[in-house]
Amino acid sequence: MKSATIPSVRVEPELREQVESLLGEGETVSEFVEASVRAAVLRRHHQAEFIARGLRSLDDARRTGDYVDADVVVRKLQRKLDAARARRTATDR
């Protein structure tokens, strides 16, 4: 398969300098841009999958009438967060 190009993008000189200052050993700006585009595509793909799962879950809840109250979910998440913080505090000692 032939490779294709992504259109060049004009940026402020300061942004170009920031990019160049972050390049790894032997890395080019083009490689950096390609890696950034790949990461953005993957992030958008994951975001679309997340939204699709949420919409399927909503449809299922509406169909079955089986909902979990938001306060219950928040309390469970808060307990998990509190437990994780306690574990971290215990290991930091």
C-alpha positions as CSV (number, residue, x, y, z in Angstrom):
1,M,0.0,0.0,0.0
2,K,1.3,3.5,-0.9
3,S,1.8,5.9,1.9
4,A,-0.2,9.2,1.9
5,T,0.6,12.6,3.3
6,I,-1.3,14.7,5.8
7,P,-1.5,18.4,4.9
8,S,1.1,20.6,6.4
9,V,-0.1,22.9,9.1
10,R,1.1,26.5,9.8
11,V,1.9,27.2,13.4
12,E,3.3,30.0,15.4
13,P,7.1,29.9,15.7
14,E,6.8,29.4,19.4
15,L,4.8,26.2,19.0
16,R,7.4,24.9,16.5
17,E,10.1,25.7,19.1
18,Q,8.2,23.9,21.8
19,V,7.8,20.8,19.6
20,E,11.5,20.8,18.7
21,S,12.5,21.1,22.4
22,L,10.5,18.0,23.2
23,L,11.8,15.7,20.4
24,G,13.5,12.5,21.5
25,E,17.0,11.6,20.5
26,G,17.0,11.4,16.7
27,E,13.3,12.1,16.4
28,T,12.1,14.4,13.7
29,V,9.2,16.9,13.7
30,S,7.5,14.8,11.1
31,E,7.8,11.7,13.4
32,F,6.5,13.7,16.3
33,V,3.5,14.9,14.3
34,E,2.7,11.4,13.0
35,A,2.8,10.0,16.6
36,S,0.6,12.9,17.7
37,V,-1.9,12.2,15.0
38,R,-2.0,8.5,15.7
39,A,-2.5,9.2,19.4
40,A,-5.4,11.6,18.6
41,V,-7.0,9.1,16.3
42,L,-6.8,6.3,18.9
43,R,-8.2,8.7,21.6
44,R,-11.1,9.6,19.4
45,H,-11.7,5.9,18.6
46,H,-11.8,5.1,22.3
47,Q,-14.1,8.0,23.0
48,A,-16.5,6.9,20.3
49,E,-16.5,3.3,21.7
50,F,-17.1,4.7,25.2
51,I,-20.1,6.8,24.0
52,A,-21.5,3.8,22.1
53,R,-21.3,1.6,25.2
54,G,-23.0,4.3,27.3
55,L,-25.8,4.7,24.8
56,R,-26.3,0.9,24.6
57,S,-26.4,0.8,28.4
58,L,-29.0,3.6,28.4
59,D,-31.1,1.8,25.9
60,D,-30.9,-1.4,28.0
61,A,-31.9,0.5,31.2
62,R,-34.8,2.0,29.4
63,R,-35.9,-1.3,28.0
64,T,-35.6,-3.2,31.3
65,G,-36.4,-0.4,33.7
66,D,-33.3,-1.5,35.7
67,Y,-31.6,1.7,36.8
68,V,-29.1,2.4,39.6
69,D,-29.6,5.7,41.4
70,A,-26.8,8.2,40.8
71,D,-26.4,8.7,44.6
72,V,-25.7,5.0,45.0
73,V,-23.1,5.1,42.3
74,V,-21.4,8.2,43.7
75,R,-21.3,6.7,47.2
76,K,-19.7,3.5,45.9
77,L,-17.1,5.5,43.9
78,Q,-16.4,7.7,46.9
79,R,-15.7,4.6,49.0
80,K,-13.3,3.2,46.4
81,L,-11.5,6.6,46.2
82,D,-11.3,6.7,50.0
83,A,-9.9,3.2,50.1
84,A,-7.3,3.9,47.4
85,R,-6.2,7.1,49.2
86,A,-5.9,5.2,52.5
87,R,-3.8,2.5,50.8
88,R,-1.5,5.2,49.3
89,T,-1.2,7.0,52.6
90,A,-0.3,3.7,54.3
91,T,2.4,2.9,51.7
92,D,3.8,6.5,51.8
93,R,4.6,6.1,55.5
